[in-house]
Amino acid sequence: MKTTLIDGFTPAKFDKEIAGNLLLETATEDEVRAQKFLIGVRNEDGDIYRLIGATKHNSFTNAVEELEDLELTDELADMDGTTHEGCDAIFRQE
């Protein structure tokens, strides 16, 4: 899986936990957006500051489970098959 921080947005206070729990390769925003599945992570201001891209559904599912284990909430969990802001899942801290 590939990840990038989006320029101009402050990383969330819990960002180190994401980097520590997921095996992520740092890439450019374009490289991450080119992946088949896209996960956004919101900071405390409500901005998507990190993108995580996965090429396989299995990798996407594993990333979702890891983020849920960090007690983050997927805003799109109840909207199966729907994308929002270009993402298949968007996580935030409650």
C-alpha beads as a LAMMPS data file, in Angstrom:
LAMMPS data file: protein, C-alpha beads

94 atoms
93 bonds

1 atom types
1 bond types

-500.0 500.0 xlo xhi
-500.0 500.0 ylo yhi
-500.0 500.0 zlo zhi

Masses

1 110.0

Atoms # bond

1 1 1 0.000 0.000 0.000
2 1 1 1.101 3.519 -0.733
3 1 1 0.496 6.677 1.250
4 1 1 1.056 10.401 1.063
5 1 1 0.442 13.444 3.194
6 1 1 -1.482 16.154 1.345
7 1 1 0.351 19.467 1.202
8 1 1 -1.221 22.302 3.151
9 1 1 -3.008 20.146 5.733
10 1 1 -1.879 19.419 9.272
11 1 1 -1.497 15.736 10.191
12 1 1 -3.774 14.495 12.945
13 1 1 -2.399 13.951 16.430
14 1 1 -2.927 10.190 15.987
15 1 1 -1.013 10.032 12.675
16 1 1 2.043 8.305 14.188
17 1 1 -0.205 5.398 15.182
18 1 1 -1.307 4.987 11.551
19 1 1 2.275 4.996 10.296
20 1 1 3.236 2.527 13.033
21 1 1 0.375 0.061 12.504
22 1 1 0.160 -0.076 8.708
23 1 1 2.925 -1.128 6.362
24 1 1 2.887 1.863 4.062
25 1 1 5.218 2.950 1.292
26 1 1 5.521 6.714 0.946
27 1 1 4.694 7.892 -2.576
28 1 1 3.575 10.989 -4.450
29 1 1 -0.061 12.028 -4.308
30 1 1 -0.477 11.091 -7.984
31 1 1 0.939 7.593 -7.362
32 1 1 -1.409 7.062 -4.428
33 1 1 -4.448 8.355 -6.345
34 1 1 -3.612 5.897 -9.152
35 1 1 -4.304 2.935 -6.840
36 1 1 -7.574 1.035 -7.260
37 1 1 -8.821 1.690 -3.703
38 1 1 -8.354 4.959 -1.840
39 1 1 -8.660 5.675 1.881
40 1 1 -8.714 9.213 3.254
41 1 1 -7.878 10.178 6.822
42 1 1 -9.249 13.377 8.359
43 1 1 -7.449 15.570 10.878
44 1 1 -9.070 17.348 13.815
45 1 1 -10.116 20.218 11.494
46 1 1 -12.065 17.800 9.281
47 1 1 -9.618 17.994 6.364
48 1 1 -8.390 14.907 4.556
49 1 1 -4.653 15.173 5.201
50 1 1 -3.492 11.616 4.375
51 1 1 -4.341 9.296 1.504
52 1 1 -3.709 5.560 1.526
53 1 1 -3.937 3.640 -1.735
54 1 1 -4.318 -0.107 -2.196
55 1 1 -4.189 -2.112 -5.421
56 1 1 -6.031 -5.178 -4.088
57 1 1 -9.324 -5.441 -2.234
58 1 1 -7.633 -7.650 0.372
59 1 1 -5.062 -4.929 1.134
60 1 1 -7.843 -2.332 1.324
61 1 1 -9.811 -4.517 3.755
62 1 1 -6.726 -5.091 5.917
63 1 1 -6.065 -1.332 6.068
64 1 1 -9.695 -0.648 7.017
65 1 1 -9.477 -3.230 9.822
66 1 1 -6.212 -1.721 11.129
67 1 1 -7.722 1.779 11.149
68 1 1 -10.808 0.479 12.958
69 1 1 -8.479 -1.178 15.510
70 1 1 -7.085 2.321 16.152
71 1 1 -10.682 3.285 17.048
72 1 1 -11.121 5.450 13.973
73 1 1 -14.551 5.631 12.319
74 1 1 -15.204 5.106 8.599
75 1 1 -17.677 7.780 7.484
76 1 1 -18.596 5.703 4.433
77 1 1 -19.116 2.354 6.233
78 1 1 -22.902 2.454 5.775
79 1 1 -22.717 3.569 2.131
80 1 1 -21.554 0.375 0.445
81 1 1 -19.956 0.950 -2.942
82 1 1 -20.146 4.733 -2.633
83 1 1 -17.131 6.991 -2.973
84 1 1 -16.903 10.452 -1.461
85 1 1 -14.220 13.031 -2.187
86 1 1 -12.639 10.367 -4.395
87 1 1 -12.234 7.918 -1.491
88 1 1 -13.666 4.453 -0.907
89 1 1 -13.346 4.985 2.865
90 1 1 -12.737 8.102 4.969
91 1 1 -11.564 7.690 8.552
92 1 1 -11.712 10.169 11.405
93 1 1 -11.443 10.157 15.157
94 1 1 -14.732 10.501 17.025

Bonds

1 1 1 2
2 1 2 3
3 1 3 4
4 1 4 5
5 1 5 6
6 1 6 7
7 1 7 8
8 1 8 9
9 1 9 10
10 1 10 11
11 1 11 12
12 1 12 13
13 1 13 14
14 1 14 15
15 1 15 16
16 1 16 17
17 1 17 18
18 1 18 19
19 1 19 20
20 1 20 21
21 1 21 22
22 1 22 23
23 1 23 24
24 1 24 25
25 1 25 26
26 1 26 27
27 1 27 28
28 1 28 29
29 1 29 30
30 1 30 31
31 1 31 32
32 1 32 33
33 1 33 34
34 1 34 35
35 1 35 36
36 1 36 37
37 1 37 38
38 1 38 39
39 1 39 40
40 1 40 41
41 1 41 42
42 1 42 43
43 1 43 44
44 1 44 45
45 1 45 46
46 1 46 47
47 1 47 48
48 1 48 49
49 1 49 50
50 1 50 51
51 1 51 52
52 1 52 53
53 1 53 54
54 1 54 55
55 1 55 56
56 1 56 57
57 1 57 58
58 1 58 59
59 1 59 60
60 1 60 61
61 1 61 62
62 1 62 63
63 1 63 64
64 1 64 65
65 1 65 66
66 1 66 67
67 1 67 68
68 1 68 69
69 1 69 70
70 1 70 71
71 1 71 72
72 1 72 73
73 1 73 74
74 1 74 75
75 1 75 76
76 1 76 77
77 1 77 78
78 1 78 79
79 1 79 80
80 1 80 81
81 1 81 82
82 1 82 83
83 1 83 84
84 1 84 85
85 1 85 86
86 1 86 87
87 1 87 88
88 1 88 89
89 1 89 90
90 1 90 91
91 1 91 92
92 1 92 93
93 1 93 94
